[in-house]
Amino acid sequence: MTDVQLELALPQSATLGEGLLWQAGRWWWTDIQGATLNAWRPGEAEALSCKLPDRLGSFAHCRSGRVLLGLAKRIALATLGDDLELGQLQTLAAVDAAESRTRVNDGRTDRRGFFVFGTLNEAREKRPIASFYQYSLPHGLRRLALPAVAIANSICFSLDGRTMYFCDSLSRRIQQCDYDAESAGVENLRPFVQMDQDGAEPDGSVIDAEGCLWNAQWGVGRVARYDPQGRLMAAYTAPAAQTSCPALGGEGGDQLLVTTARQDMSREALAAQPLSGSLFGLRLPRALAVEDTLFDD
């Protein structure tokens, strides 16, 4: 299979670009280590940026127009101005308050509009002490009965909402399970796909209109598309090894974009890959985007 080369979409220098999605005519993403939420409308020269009081692992847009923030140790609701200035910030739930080694990482809404996210272990030894959670206004914060992980990632849902995809990035394997939003029930845990390249770790994932999963593969600069049975269908390569989160969107729903990162890169590596931290993408032959469900607030 020949990899398709992704093109530079927006130059950036994000330390850890993540959480990319298309909403309300803009691409939105976080620079986790920069504690910022960013938004960019195609055609504009620069992105808007909102500085936050803590690192933002993941987020979701709400039915009310507010934004749900998965900050390092809490879930919060934010009101943003037209230029992304931060207004009211309301804490909804603490996350792992007694465990100093973890922070909120990857997350997105399920098809019901509840927010599902995971944490990661920031300590050097990377023991599997992190978890997956669901947050909703009716039920509050509920831990999902999934195995503990070191780095929770790849959270996305089948089109009917009954299958959840997820991973521990260090396992180099994406898994799936049966999922029920109302009960936060998970069962029938099973493998979906194992990374097929040395050094590749699964990072963010998203489901398209044909039920296929797109995964950004950290360490090898690749976005891969898998069919619902886990068979590799296509691969796309960026000139930045640390590809982190893919998204499908654009006005016609036919664009692929991916965030990248420059975290922990040496001076030599940055010289070889100077566009690390930017957005890369291309236009697809057909519309495949499925807009994320708004958080039910």
C-alpha positions in Angstrom: 0.0 0.0 0.0 1.3 3.4 -1.0 1.1 6.1 1.7 -0.6 9.4 0.6 1.4 12.5 1.7 -0.5 15.0 3.8 0.0 18.7 3.1 0.6 21.6 5.5 -2.7 23.1 6.4 -1.7 25.6 9.1 1.8 26.3 10.5 1.8 26.0 14.3 4.3 25.2 17.0 2.1 23.3 19.4 4.0 21.4 22.1 1.3 18.8 22.2 -1.5 19.4 19.7 -4.5 17.1 20.4 -8.3 16.8 20.4 -9.0 18.1 16.9 -12.6 18.3 15.7 -14.7 20.3 13.3 -17.6 22.4 14.8 -19.5 25.5 13.8 -17.4 26.2 10.7 -14.0 25.9 12.5 -11.4 23.4 13.4 -10.8 23.2 17.1 -7.9 21.7 19.0 -5.9 21.9 22.2 -2.3 22.4 22.8 -2.3 20.4 26.1 1.1 21.6 27.4 0.3 25.2 26.3 -3.0 25.1 28.2 -4.8 26.6 25.2 -7.9 25.9 23.2 -7.5 26.9 19.6 -10.0 27.6 16.7 -9.3 28.2 13.1 -11.6 29.0 10.2 -10.1 27.8 6.8 -9.0 30.8 4.8 -8.0 32.8 7.8 -4.3 33.5 8.3 -4.1 32.7 12.0 -6.0 30.7 14.6 -7.7 32.2 17.6 -6.4 31.0 21.0 -7.9 30.9 24.5 -5.5 30.7 27.4 -6.8 28.4 30.1 -6.0 28.1 33.8 -4.8 24.6 33.4 -3.8 22.0 30.7 -6.7 21.0 28.5 -6.7 17.2 27.7 -9.9 17.1 25.7 -13.1 19.1 25.3 -16.6 19.0 23.7 -19.0 21.6 22.4 -22.4 21.8 24.2 -26.0 22.2 23.1 -26.1 25.5 25.0 -23.2 26.9 23.1 -20.8 26.5 25.9 -17.7 24.3 25.9 -17.1 21.4 28.2 -13.4 21.3 29.2 -11.4 18.3 30.4 -8.8 20.2 32.4 -6.0 18.3 34.0 -7.8 17.4 37.2 -11.4 18.5 36.7 -14.3 18.8 34.3 -15.6 22.3 33.8 -18.0 24.3 31.7 -16.7 27.4 30.0 -18.4 30.4 28.2 -16.3 31.7 25.4 -16.6 35.1 23.6 -16.6 35.6 19.8 -12.8 35.9 19.8 -12.4 32.9 22.1 -11.9 35.1 25.2 -12.7 33.1 28.4 -15.8 34.1 30.3 -17.4 32.2 33.1 -15.7 28.9 34.1 -17.7 26.5 36.3 -16.2 23.3 37.8 -18.5 20.3 37.5 -16.4 17.4 38.9 -12.9 16.7 40.2 -11.0 13.9 38.5 -8.6 11.6 40.4 -8.3 14.2 43.2 -6.3 11.8 45.4 -3.9 10.6 42.7 -1.3 13.3 41.9 0.3 11.3 39.0 -2.7 11.4 36.6 -4.3 14.0 34.4 -7.2 14.1 32.0 -6.2 13.0 28.4 -8.2 12.0 25.4 -12.0 12.3 25.3 -15.1 13.0 23.2 -18.9 12.7 23.4 -20.7 9.5 22.9 -23.8 9.4 20.6 -26.1 10.2 23.5 -24.2 13.4 24.3 -22.3 12.2 27.4 -18.6 13.0 27.7 -16.3 9.9 27.8 -12.6 10.5 28.5 -9.5 8.8 29.9 -6.6 9.8 32.1 -2.8 9.2 31.8 0.0 8.5 34.2 2.5 11.4 34.0 5.1 9.7 36.2 8.2 8.4 34.5 7.5 4.8 35.3 4.2 4.8 33.4 2.5 2.2 35.4 -1.2 1.4 34.4 -2.9 3.5 37.1 -5.1 5.6 34.7 -8.8 5.0 33.9 -11.7 5.7 31.6 -14.7 7.8 32.7 -18.1 9.0 31.6 -19.4 12.4 32.7 -23.0 13.5 32.3 -25.3 16.0 34.0 -27.9 13.2 34.9 -25.4 10.8 36.3 -22.3 12.8 37.2 -18.8 11.2 37.0 -18.8 7.4 36.5 -15.7 5.2 36.1 -16.0 2.7 33.2 -15.3 -0.9 34.1 -12.3 -1.2 31.8 -8.8 -2.3 32.6 -6.4 0.3 34.1 -4.1 1.9 31.5 -1.0 4.1 31.4 -2.1 6.4 28.6 -5.8 6.4 27.6 -6.4 7.3 24.0 -8.4 6.5 20.8 -11.8 7.1 22.3 -14.6 7.1 19.7 -17.9 5.4 19.0 -19.6 3.4 16.3 -22.3 5.2 14.3 -25.0 3.5 16.4 -23.2 4.3 19.6 -23.1 0.7 20.8 -19.4 0.1 20.3 -16.7 2.0 22.1 -13.1 2.1 20.7 -10.2 2.9 23.1 -6.6 2.1 23.8 -3.6 2.2 26.2 -1.1 3.8 23.8 1.8 1.9 25.3 0.1 -1.5 24.4 0.2 -0.5 20.7 -3.2 -2.0 20.3 -6.7 -0.4 19.8 -9.5 -2.3 21.5 -13.3 -2.2 21.4 -16.2 -3.1 23.6 -20.0 -3.1 23.8 -21.1 0.2 25.3 -24.3 1.5 26.9 -24.5 5.2 27.5 -27.3 5.4 30.0 -25.8 2.7 32.4 -22.2 3.5 31.5 -22.0 -0.2 30.9 -19.0 -1.8 29.1 -18.7 -5.5 28.2 -17.3 -8.0 25.7 -13.9 -6.4 25.6 -12.0 -7.5 22.4 -9.1 -6.4 20.2 -9.7 -4.2 17.2 -6.2 -3.6 15.6 -2.5 -4.0 16.5 0.0 -1.5 15.2 1.9 -2.8 12.2 4.8 -0.5 12.2 7.8 -0.5 14.7 7.6 2.5 17.0 4.0 3.3 16.2 1.7 4.1 19.2 -2.1 4.6 18.7 -3.2 8.1 19.6 -6.5 9.9 18.8 -9.2 8.2 16.6 -12.4 9.2 14.9 -15.2 7.3 13.1 -16.3 8.2 9.6 -19.7 8.0 7.8 -18.9 4.5 6.6 -18.2 3.2 10.1 -14.4 3.1 9.5 -11.9 4.2 12.1 -9.1 6.8 11.5 -6.2 6.6 13.9 -3.2 9.0 14.3 -0.1 6.9 15.0 2.4 8.7 17.2 6.1 8.1 16.4 5.7 7.3 12.7 3.9 10.3 11.3 0.9 8.4 10.0 -2.9 8.4 9.9 -4.4 5.0 9.1 -8.0 4.2 8.1 -9.4 0.8 9.2 -12.6 -0.8 8.2 -15.1 -2.0 10.9 -13.3 -5.4 10.9 -9.9 -3.8 11.6 -8.5 -4.2 8.1 -6.1 -1.4 7.0 -7.7 0.5 4.1 -5.5 3.5 3.6 -2.5 5.3 5.1 -1.6 9.0 5.1 1.9 10.4 6.1 2.8 13.7 7.6 6.3 15.3 7.7 6.1 15.2 11.5 6.6 12.0 13.4 4.3 12.8 16.3 0.9 12.7 14.7 -1.6 12.9 17.5 -5.3 13.3 16.5 -7.2 13.1 13.2 -10.5 14.8 12.4 -12.9 14.8 9.4 -14.8 18.0 8.5 -14.7 21.1 6.5 -17.6 22.8 4.8 -18.1 19.8 2.5 -17.3 17.2 5.1 -14.5 15.9 2.8 -11.4 17.1 4.6 -8.9 15.2 6.7 -6.8 17.1 9.2 -4.4 15.9 11.9 -2.6 17.6 14.8 1.0 17.0 15.5 3.4 17.7 18.4 7.0 18.7 19.2 7.0 17.4 22.8 10.3 15.9 23.9 11.9 16.3 20.5 15.6 17.0 20.4 17.1 20.0 18.7 18.3 17.7 15.9 14.9 16.1 15.4 13.2 19.5 15.3 15.7 20.7 12.7 14.8 17.6 10.6 11.0 18.1 11.1 10.6 21.9 11.6 6.9 21.8 11.0 6.2 19.6 14.0 3.3 21.0 16.0 1.4 22.1 12.8 -1.9 21.0 11.3 -1.6 18.8 8.2 -4.4 17.5 5.9 -5.9 17.0 2.5 -9.2 16.9 0.7 -10.8 13.4 0.3 -12.6 12.1 -2.8 -15.9 12.1 -0.9 -17.6 13.4 2.2 -16.9 11.2 5.2 -17.2 13.5 8.2 -19.7 12.7 11.0 -20.0 15.7 13.3 -19.4 15.1 17.0 -22.5 14.9 19.1 -23.0 18.0 21.3 -22.6 17.5 25.0 -26.1 17.4 26.6 -26.0 20.3 29.1 
